[in-house]
Amino acid sequence: MTPFAYLKKTESKRRKDLFTLLSFPTVSAKSEHKKDIAACAEWLKKHLAETGFKSKIYATKGNPIVFAEYFVGKNLPTVLYYGHYDVQPPEPLNLWKTPPFKPQVRAGYIHARGACDDKGQFFAQLKGLEAVIKTTGSLPVNVKFLIEGEEESHSTNLPPFIRKNKKLLKADIVVISDTAQFDKQHPAVTFGLRGIASVEVFVYGPAMDLHSGGFGGAVGNPVNILCGMVGQLHDKSGKIAIPGFYKDCKPISPWVKKQFKKLPYNEAKYKKAIGIPALHGEKNYTTYEKVTGRPTCDVNGITGGYQGEGAKTIIPSMASCKITMRLVPDMKPDDICDKIEKYLKQIAPKSVRVKVNKHGGAKAVEVPVDGPWLEAAGRAIKIGFGKEPVFIKEGGSIPIVIEFKETLGIDSLLVGFGQNDDNIHSPNERFRVVDFERGCKTAAALPFELAKVRK
């Protein structure tokens, strides 16, 4: 039996296993799910062992890390597969058509939180490898799995684990399936990701909430002032107004622009898919360049004052907002956090006090686009999807990629199976059944192609 025949034969079982994995409410942002996270890690450890791997759970100061290994021979390439079993909070729950942790197939999609980000994607890799092991009795490469439980909460404990366990994690290449295809007709290899920097801004006014009739007009309103400060983060042309923000910003190269021009990008479909009347942003850049190759500054949420039912006429004592900035190569998260802190304090009026909590972030990543590893990934995708992949960049961030490069000295192959409209981080997250199946086929073909890259 061939690996592909095995995948066909076990289709129902694979779906059942995936649904079990998706049923664990592994929300890393909420401490109430600690037991669910631990149970999911144990389940993964057991499942990897049943597949043929030597598996182990490593405790951290936060959520556990699942590690597994399948060793074949020291003269073969070693491939490190990375994934994360934690997920984003599912709220708002009222917008889900079916419960987020009760997976269901509907209209050709698997619906559940984590279906695409990232449980479904790394599980496709595991199931592809299982097909090879069960039909050939081995693998053509050495394989290691590193599956964490904190990716959606800044991967706080994974970098220290990697630095402490360099020998354990030694490999020739990393494979990550946590990105998307270009669209439903074009599978892709991602060669670049934006970085990220994050801050939380607090604006403090009076010592307590004040009656707006008795004090309005004489006391600075923190909500009004914060909104005014946010309004000064960009100029009228759409550029970020923070002094020095673009100092280390690497321009989009002619080669990258050439690759982008090959993509069948349709702005009308883009607008329709996300329900907006018009596009926005920096002038002199295409939409695809804006969302993959240029830095951003976005308020993710803003809080202040009374927001309950009915009226409450007050001047709030404080307001706050969360801001993330997507970065491009050569920009440094700590430097950008320092710059926005200095700017916000500079533009704030003296009637309030401003505090900025800087959470740091991760640098942008560019994967070498020439060489045998990327070519091997391209061949595997062609086998699994029946089409040549395109080469793309993504606007999101996978911070651990830079850690793999700087600590372990290895590059990552970003082979994603999802779609940009799979509602990751949103209600009704989904993963096309056909993409899961093609992902499994690609994963079954990939080790054979990587084995051709001899050490």
N, C-alpha and C positions, 0 to 999 in steps of 0.2 A: 504494500500500500504506500502511495506517495503522501508527502505532507499535505498536499492540497486535498487529496481524497479523504485523509483523516479529518481535515477541517470540515469537509462536507458531511461526513458521517457523524461528527460530534457537534453539529451546529446547535441542536437543542440543548445539549449539556453545557456548551460554552455560554449560551444565553442565560441559562439557569445560574451558572457560577457568577456571571457578571451581575445578575440581579441581586444575588446574595451580597456581593461586595457593595453595590449601590444602596443596599438597605441599611447599612450602618450610618447613622447620622454623625459623621465625623467632622463636626464644625469646630475647627481649632480656635476660633475667636471666642468661644464660649466655654467657660470652665465646667459648666453643667454636663458637657459631653465627654468628660475625661474617661469615663467607663466605656463609652461607645468607641472612643479612639483606641483604648487598650484592647478591646475585644476585636476590633478590625485588624489591628496589628497581629494579634494571635492567629486570626483566621488566615491572613496572608502568609504568615510563617508556615502554617500547616499546609496550605495550598501549594506553596513553592516546594515543600518537602515531598508532597505527593507527586509533583511534576518530575522530580528527580534531582532537585537542588539540595545542597546543604544549607539550611536556613537558620537564622538566629535573630533574636531581638536585642537591640542595644538600647539601654535606658539612657535618657538625657535629663537635663534639668527641666525639660518640657515634655513633649510627646515622644514616644518611642520611635526608633529607626529600625526598619526591617532590612536585613542584609541577607543575601543568598549568593551562592557560588556553585558553578558547574565547571570543574577543571578537567581538561582533556589532555593537554600536553604543553610543555614549556616552550616549544618552538612555534606554537600557534599564536596568532593575535589574541589579545584579551580585550573584550568589549564590556564596558560598564554601562548598564542600562539604568537610567534615573527616572523616577516618577514620584508622585505624592498622592497619598491616600486621604489627606484632609481636604475639606471643601469649604466654599464660601457659605456664610449664613443664608438661609433660604428666603428670608423676609423680603418683601411683604407676602405673607402666606396666602392672603385672599386673592392674589393674582394667579396662583397656580391652578391649573385645570384639574390636576390630580395631585395627591400629596407628594412632596418632594422626595421622600424616602420610601415610597412604594412604587418602584419602577414599573413602567407600562409601555408597551409598544403601541403607538398610535400613528396612523398615516405614514408608516415607513420609518418612524423615528422612535428611538428609545428615550423616554422622558423620565428624568430624575436629576436631582442635584448630584453633580459629579459625573454624569453620564459622559461628558466630553472633557471636563476639566477636573481632574485628570485621570480618574479611575478607568474610564472606558478606553482611553488611549494607551496607558501603560499596560493595561490588561490585554489589549490586542497584541502587544509585543510578547507578553508572557505566553499567550495561547499559540502564537506562531512558533515560538521556540518549543513549546510542548509538542506540537505536531511533528517537528523534526526529531525530537528525542524519542517519541513513541513509535515512529516509523523507521528510523535508522539505528536506533539504539544509542545514539550519542549526538554530539554537536560538532560542527567543523571548526569552531573557535571556542576559546575559553570565555565564559560569561559570568558576570557579576551583576547583581541587582542591588540598587540602593533606593529604598522607598521611604520617604520621610512623611511626617505628620504635621508639619508646620509651614508649608509653603505659602498658604494663604494668610499666615501671620508672621511674615517677614523671615521665615527660615532661621529664627534666632539661634538655634542650637546646632544646626547642620554645619556651618563653617568651622566651629571648634572641633566637631567630630572629624571632619575631613583632615584638618591640620594635625590632629592627634593620630589618625589612622592612615597615613600615606601609604604604608606598605600593604595594608589590607585592601586599599582601593586602587592600587597600582594597575594601570590599564594602558592600552594604546589609543583608544578612542572612546568617547562617550556617545551614547545614543539617547536622545530625548524626544518623546512624542508628547508635546504639550503646546503645539502650535496648530495652525490651520492650513488647509489647502488654499490655493488662490481662489477657486470657486468650484462649483460642482462638476465642471468639465475639465479642470486643470489641477491635477495633483502637483505638489510643490516640495522643494527643498528650501528651507529658510536659511539664509546666510547672514542675517543680521537682526539684532533686537535692540530696541532702545533701552537705555538705563532709566533709573528712577531716583528721585530725591523727594523726601516727604517732611512736612512740617505741620504743626498745629498752632494756630494763632489765637491768643486770648487778649481781649480788650476790656480793661477794667475801668469803670467810672465811679459812681458814688458807692459808699460802703454798703448800701442796701437799695432795693427797689424803691423808687420815689413816686409820689402822686404826680401825674403829668400835668394836672391843673395847677398845683401849688409850686412846681419846680420847672415846668416846661419852658424853654426859652432861655433859661439861665444856667442849665446844667447840660453838659455834653452827653448825648445819648449813645452808648457803646454800640448799639445795633446800627444806628444811622452812620456812625463813624466807621465801623468795620466795613459796611457796604461801600462807603466812599473810598476806603483804602483798597478794597478788592477791585473797584472800578478803575483804579490807577495801575493795575498790574499789566495792562496792555495799552498801547497807544491806538490812535484811530485807524492805523493801517493794519492792525492785527499783530504787530510785533510786541514781544514782551518788553516792558519798560524798565525792568530792574537794571540798574547800571552795571555794566560788565558781564551781563548774563551770557552774551554770545562770544565772549573773549576767546574761549577754548573750543568753540563749536566747529567741528570738522565739516567742511562743505560736502555736498553730495557730489561724488566723483563722476566724471564723464562715463566710465564703465557702468556704474550703477544706473545712471540716467538712461543708458542704452538698454539695459535689461528691463527697466520699467516700461520703456516704449514698446517692448515686445508683448507686454501683457494686455489682454483684451479688457481693459478697464473701462467701465461704463458709468459715468457720473450720474446719469439719470436713474439708472437702476439702484445706485448707491443711495441716492436721496429717497427714493421710493421705499427701499428696504427698511430704512430706519425712521421713515415718517417725518422728514423735515422739508420745509418749503424752499430752502435755499442753503447753499454752502457758505462756509465762514473761514476766516483765518488769514494767514500771511499772504500778501500779494506776491506775484511772480513765481509761485510754486504750484504744481499740479496737486490735486487732492491726494493722490497716492504718495507723492513726495512729502506732503504735510503730515500724513499719519504714519509714515515709516522713517523718514530721514531728517525731520526737523524737530527741535525741542518744543515743549509745551509747558504751560502753567495753568492748572485747572483747580478750581474750588470743588471739592468732592462733597461738601456738606457745610451748612452754616446754622448756628444755633444761638438763640438769645431771646429773652423776654417771655411773655405769656403766649402759649400756643394752644390752650385748651378751648373748650366750647364757650361761646359768649365773649363778652368784652371784659378787659381789665386794663384800666387806663393808668399805665405806669411808664416810667423811664427805667429800663432794666439796669441792673448794676453791672452786668457784664454780657459780653457776646463772644463767640468763638467760631472758628472755621478750620476745616482740614484742607490742606493744599498738597497736591502732588505735582511734580514737574518731571516730564519725560525728557531724558537726556540722549544726546547722540555722542558718537565716539570723541574722546579727548576731554569731555566735560566730567568734572569730579563732583560727586554728590555732596561731600562736606563743604566744598567751596561754594556750591550753588545755595546750600542751606544758609551759609553765612551771609551771602549776598542778599537773599530775600529778607533775612532778619534785619540787616542794616537798613534796607530800603523801607520796610514797613515802619520801623521806629522813626525813621527820618520824616516820613510823610504824615505820621500821626499828630494830631493837635496836642497841645500841652494839657488839655482838659481830661485826658485819659492816660492810663498806663498800659503799655503793650508788652506782653510776654510771648516769646516764640519758643516752643519746644521742637527741637530739631531731631528727627528720627533717622537721618542719614539715608542710605539707599544702596544702589548698585550702579556700576558703570555700564555703559552700552557695550554690546558685543558684535564683532564682525568675524565670521568664520572664514578661513581661507577658502577661496572659491576654485582654486586649482589644486589638483592632487588626486591620488587614488581613492581616498576615503569618500570624498564627495561623489566621485564617479561611481563607486560601488553602491552608494545609497541611491543614486539616480537609476542604476540598473535594477535594483530591487523594487523600486517604486514602479518602474515600467512593467515588471513581471506581475506585481500585485494589482496594479490598476489598469494595465493594458495600454498605458499612455506614457509618453515621455514627460517628465516633470518640468515645470518652469522654476526659475530661481527668483525668490522673493525676499523682502525684508518685512518684519512685523513691527507694529508700533508698541506692542506690549513688552514686558520685561520678564526674564527668567534669571533672577539675580545669581543663582548658583552657578550659572555657566561661566561667569568670570572667575568664580572661586575654583572651579575645575582647572581653568587655564592657568591661573596665577599660583595655585598651591600644588596641583598635581602635574602641571605642565602639559595637559592634553586638551585637544580641541573637542568640540561637540558637533554631532550631526543632528540637526533639528528636523526631524521627519514627522510632520504632523498629519493627522488623519481627519481632523475636525473641519467644520465650516465656520466662516465668519458670522453666520446667522444662527449659530447653535445656542444662543442665549446664555453663554457662560457668564457667571456672576449675576444673572437676572432670573426672574421667575420663568418657569417652563423650560429650563435647560434641557437640551436634547442632543442626540447623536444618531445620525442616519445609520440604519441597519446595514445598508450597503457599504458605508464607509468603515464600519466596524469590521465587516467581512473582508473588505479589500485591505484593511489595515492588518488583519491576521495573516493574509496571504503575503503581503509585503514583509511582515515580520518573519515568516517562514523562509522567504527567499534571501533576506538580508544577511544572515550568518554565512551562507555559501558565497555571497558576493564579497563580504568582508574578508573571508578566508583567502581570497585571491591576493589580498594585500599582505604579502609575506614580510615578516620581521627581518 
